[in-house]
């Protein structure tokens, strides 16, 4: 493949590092063109450091503005030079957790017109011309409304980018070869919880399986990307999101916590489900080992 190109669609700053950071760093280090599209500024995030709590949502969205800088630092740690906000910074606002009053804000991503948002993403797809696109599954991994909406928007953009009747900015149609959702097998989460319970974590307790979104049945996983050499880059990216994430000391292990202060493991091996496209050659266990598998 002359120039591998891959595009990741994430809902908020930090989602890219938590879910797909090692894979992004691996492909960037190997010379692929890696593009990240973030759908909101994460204005509803809960702030961890006491010295930054003045940024809390107060109608001015100062947290979202601050998180633009955190995301830039995280992308630098991952080696990702091409980052865009869907529709431009602040076009759609963080919706907050499912059921929160912020779900009703007409500015929030959950309330976005799907065709408008998908059209904006389709234009990026036509510009970048990636062979592979990665986002969320239909439940948004753990049910966050912005993750669910990102899945819907990405699926629609996948169709629009290839549709000659979609004019966009006049660029030629582009058919993405493979569309993936990132996911974590349930057995991997169960094993991680057991490991963390034996470790000396600087957090009150370990997150439960339900609190981690339960994962997906192992037989749904189609692709495993071993990016363990790039786990240090992923941890550096997590540290860049300091309003949202506390990373455990290196001697403790690759662990972190969100504002709930519950221990989680940062994985160097990341997992995916092929949603559209042809499965490529498989490795041990009958799974692809490369998101570009089968593409010439």
C-alpha positions in Angstrom: 0.0 0.0 0.0 1.6 3.3 -1.1 0.2 5.5 1.6 -1.8 3.9 4.4 -4.4 6.3 5.7 -6.6 5.8 8.8 -9.2 8.1 10.4 -10.4 7.9 14.0 -13.7 9.5 15.1 -14.0 10.1 18.8 -16.6 12.0 20.9 -14.4 14.0 23.4 -10.8 14.9 24.0 -9.3 11.9 25.9 -11.4 9.2 24.3 -8.8 8.8 21.6 -6.1 8.1 24.1 -8.1 5.8 26.4 -9.6 3.7 23.6 -7.2 3.7 20.6 -4.1 5.6 21.7 -1.6 2.7 21.3 -3.0 1.8 17.9 -2.8 5.4 16.7 0.8 5.7 18.0 1.8 2.5 16.2 0.4 3.5 12.8 1.8 7.0 13.1 5.3 5.6 14.0 5.0 3.2 11.0 4.4 6.1 8.6 0.7 5.9 8.1 -1.3 9.1 7.8 -3.3 9.1 11.0 -6.2 11.6 11.3 -8.3 12.2 14.4 -11.7 13.8 14.3 -13.1 14.9 17.7 -16.8 15.7 17.8 -17.0 18.0 20.9 -14.7 19.9 23.2 -15.7 17.8 26.3 -17.2 20.8 28.1 -19.1 18.6 30.6 -16.1 16.7 31.9 -15.5 16.6 35.6 -12.3 18.3 36.6 -9.8 16.4 38.8 -7.0 18.9 39.8 -8.2 21.4 42.4 -6.1 24.2 40.8 -8.2 23.9 37.6 -11.7 23.6 39.0 -12.3 27.2 38.1 -12.7 25.9 34.5 -15.9 24.1 35.4 -18.8 24.6 33.1 -20.4 27.9 34.0 -21.9 28.9 30.7 -18.6 30.1 29.3 -17.2 26.7 28.4 -13.7 27.5 29.6 -13.1 23.8 30.2 -13.7 23.1 26.6 -11.2 25.7 25.5 -8.6 24.3 27.9 -9.1 20.8 26.7 -8.2 21.9 23.1 -4.6 22.4 24.5 -4.7 19.0 26.3 -5.8 17.3 23.1 -3.0 18.9 21.2 -0.5 17.7 23.7 -1.9 14.2 23.6 -1.8 14.1 19.8 1.8 15.2 20.0 2.6 12.3 22.4 0.9 9.9 20.0 2.7 11.3 16.9 -0.6 12.4 15.4 -0.2 15.6 13.4 -3.6 15.7 11.7 -6.4 16.6 14.1 -9.7 18.3 13.4 -12.9 19.1 15.4 -16.0 18.1 13.6 -17.6 21.2 12.2 -14.8 23.3 13.8 -14.1 23.8 17.5 -17.2 24.1 19.6 -19.7 23.4 16.7 -21.4 20.8 18.8 -21.3 20.7 22.6 -20.6 17.8 25.0 -24.0 16.3 25.9 -23.0 14.9 29.3 -23.9 11.5 30.5 -27.1 9.8 29.4 -30.2 11.3 31.1 -28.4 14.5 32.2 -30.3 17.8 31.6 -27.5 18.8 29.2 -28.9 16.1 26.8 -31.6 18.6 26.1 -29.3 21.5 25.1 -30.0 22.2 21.4 -26.2 22.8 21.0 -25.2 19.4 22.2 -24.0 16.6 19.9 -26.7 14.3 21.0 -29.2 16.8 19.4 -27.1 17.4 16.3 -28.8 16.9 12.9 -27.3 13.5 11.9 -27.2 14.5 8.2 -25.4 17.8 8.9 -22.9 16.2 11.2 -22.4 13.2 8.8 -22.0 15.6 5.9 -19.2 17.5 7.8 -17.5 14.2 8.5 -18.0 12.9 4.9 -16.2 16.0 3.6 -13.2 15.2 5.8 -13.3 11.6 4.6 -13.2 12.8 1.0 -10.3 15.1 1.7 -8.2 12.6 3.7 -9.2 9.5 1.6 -8.6 6.9 4.3 -8.7 3.3 3.6 -9.8 2.6 7.2 -12.1 4.5 9.6 -12.5 3.7 13.3 -15.2 4.8 15.8 -17.6 3.2 18.3 -20.2 0.4 18.2 -23.9 1.1 18.3 -24.0 1.3 22.1 -21.2 3.7 22.3 -19.0 1.2 24.2 -20.7 2.1 27.5 -23.8 4.1 26.5 -22.6 7.7 26.5 -24.9 9.6 24.1 -22.1 11.3 22.3 -20.4 8.0 21.6 -23.7 6.6 20.3 -24.1 9.7 18.1 -20.5 9.4 16.9 -21.3 5.8 15.8 -24.4 6.9 13.9 -22.7 9.9 12.3 -19.7 7.8 11.3 -21.9 5.1 9.7 -23.8 7.7 7.7 -20.6 9.5 6.7 -19.2 6.2 5.5 -22.2 6.0 3.0 -22.2 9.7 2.1 -18.5 9.9 1.3 -19.0 7.3 -1.4 -22.3 8.6 -2.8 -21.9 10.7 -6.0 -25.1 12.5 -5.3 -23.5 14.0 -2.1 -21.8 17.2 -3.3 -20.1 18.4 -0.1 -17.3 20.8 -1.1 -17.1 19.3 -4.6 -14.4 16.7 -3.9 -14.5 13.3 -5.6 -16.4 10.5 -3.9 -14.3 8.2 -1.7 -15.2 4.7 -0.7 -13.7 3.6 2.7 -12.6 0.0 2.5 -13.0 -0.9 6.1 -15.0 0.5 9.0 -14.3 -0.6 12.5 -15.6 -0.1 16.1 -13.0 -0.3 18.9 -14.1 -2.6 21.7 -12.6 -4.6 24.6 -13.4 -8.3 25.0 -15.1 -9.1 28.3 -12.4 -11.7 29.3 -9.7 -9.0 28.9 -11.6 -6.7 31.3 -12.1 -9.5 33.8 -8.4 -10.4 33.7 -7.5 -6.7 34.1 -9.7 -6.3 37.1 -8.1 -9.4 38.7 -4.6 -8.0 38.0 -5.5 -4.6 39.5 -6.9 -6.1 42.6 -3.5 -7.6 43.3 -1.6 -4.3 42.5 -1.0 -1.5 44.9 -3.0 1.2 43.1 -3.2 4.8 44.3 -6.9 4.7 43.9 -9.6 3.7 46.5 -10.8 0.7 44.5 -10.8 -1.0 41.1 -13.7 -0.3 38.7 -16.1 -3.2 38.3 -17.0 -4.9 35.1 -20.3 -3.0 34.9 -18.5 0.3 35.6 -16.2 -0.5 32.7 -19.1 -1.0 30.3 -19.0 -4.8 30.5 -16.9 -5.2 27.3 -18.2 -7.3 24.4 -18.4 -11.0 23.9 -15.0 -12.3 22.8 -16.4 -13.9 19.6 -17.4 -10.5 18.3 -13.8 -9.3 18.1 -12.4 -9.5 14.6 -9.1 -7.7 15.0 -6.4 -7.5 17.6 -3.6 -4.8 17.2 -0.6 -5.5 19.3 0.8 -2.1 20.0 2.5 -2.8 23.3 5.8 -1.1 22.3 3.7 2.1 22.0 2.1 1.9 25.5 4.5 4.5 26.9 3.2 7.0 24.2 -0.4 6.1 25.2 0.4 6.7 28.9 2.0 10.1 28.0 -1.1 11.0 26.0 -3.3 10.1 29.0 -1.2 12.3 31.3 -1.7 15.2 28.9 -5.5 15.0 29.7 -4.8 16.1 33.3 -8.2 17.7 33.9 -9.8 14.3 33.3 -7.3 11.5 34.1 -4.9 10.6 36.9 -2.2 8.2 35.7 -0.6 5.9 38.3 3.1 6.1 39.0 5.2 4.1 36.5 6.4 1.6 39.2 2.7 0.7 39.9 1.9 -0.4 36.4 -0.1 1.0 33.4 -3.1 2.1 35.4 -5.2 5.2 35.5 -8.5 6.7 36.8 -11.0 9.1 35.7 -12.8 11.6 38.0 -14.6 8.7 39.7 -11.1 7.7 41.0 -11.7 4.0 40.1 -8.7 2.1 38.8 -8.6 1.0 35.2 -5.8 -0.6 33.1 -4.3 1.1 30.0 -3.9 -1.6 27.3 -1.1 -1.8 24.8 -3.1 -4.4 22.8 -6.3 -2.9 21.4 -9.3 -4.7 20.0 -11.7 -3.9 17.2 -14.9 -5.2 15.5 -15.1 -5.0 11.7 -18.5 -3.3 10.8 -18.1 -2.8 7.1 -15.7 -4.3 4.5 -14.0 -7.5 3.9 -12.0 -9.3 6.6 -8.4 -9.7 5.7 -6.0 -12.6 6.4 -6.1 -13.7 10.0 -3.5 -14.6 12.5 -3.6 -16.8 15.7 -7.1 -17.2 17.0 -8.7 -16.4 13.7 -8.5 -12.6 14.1 -6.9 -10.0 11.9 -3.7 -8.5 13.4 -3.8 -5.3 11.3 -6.6 -2.8 10.6 -5.2 -2.6 7.0 -5.3 -6.5 6.6 -6.3 -7.5 3.1 -5.8 -4.0 1.6 -3.2 -3.8 -1.2 
